[in-house]
């Protein structure tokens, strides 16, 4: 018995522009999410400090999940 290995196509991942845009978005969420976003939210928008830190941490987690997804789908080798 021979096994056929089928790759699952993810919609929107065919073009290089989309791949690069998703990688850049992931990196922005990882690095900018927990640093600049809480600063802007607490100082500029006058949102509570702990709420802004929570939102920054949530953006960091979203960026990590997105990065893991891109690695598993072989977008990032």
N, C-alpha and C positions, 0 to 999 in steps of 0.2 A: 504494500500500500504506500503510495506516495502522497505526501501531504502538500497541498497547494497553499502557498503563503500569499494571502491577498492583503494588499495595503488598503486601509480605509481612507478614502479621500475626505478631507475636511473642506467644506465650502469656503471659498474666499482665500484659500492658501496657495492658489496656483501662481499668482504673480509675485515677483520679487519685491515690489513696492509694498504689498500687504504684509509680507513676511518681515521686512525691515521696520515697517510702521508698528507692528505688534511687538517686536523686540525693543524698540525705542520706548514705546508706551510702558512696557513692563519695567524697564530700567528706570524710567521717570517715576513710576509708582514706588519702586523699591527705594530709590535714593532721595527723591524730593518729598514723598509722602510723609515720612516721619520727621523731616527737618524743617522745610520751608513752609509747608502747609499749616502746621500748628502755630508757627510764628505769625503768619498772615492772618489766621483766624482769630488768634487771641489779641494781637496788637492792632490790627487794621479794622477787623470786623467787630471787635469787642465781644467775642464769644468767650464763655468760661474756659479757663486754662485746661482743666481736666477733660472737658468735652473735646477741645481741639486736639489734645494728646490722644484721646480715644479714637478720633477720626483719623489722625495720622497713623496710628497703629493699625487701624483697619485697612487703610490704603497700602501699608507695607505688606500686610497679609495677602491682600488681593494681588499685589505685584508678584509675590512669591508663588502663589498658586498659578498665576498666569505664566510665570517662567517655567515652572514644573510641567505645565501643560505643553508649552512649546518644546521643551526638551523631549517629552514622551512622544510627541507627534513628529519628531525628527526634523523640526524646523531649525532648531539650534543643534549643531552637531558637536 
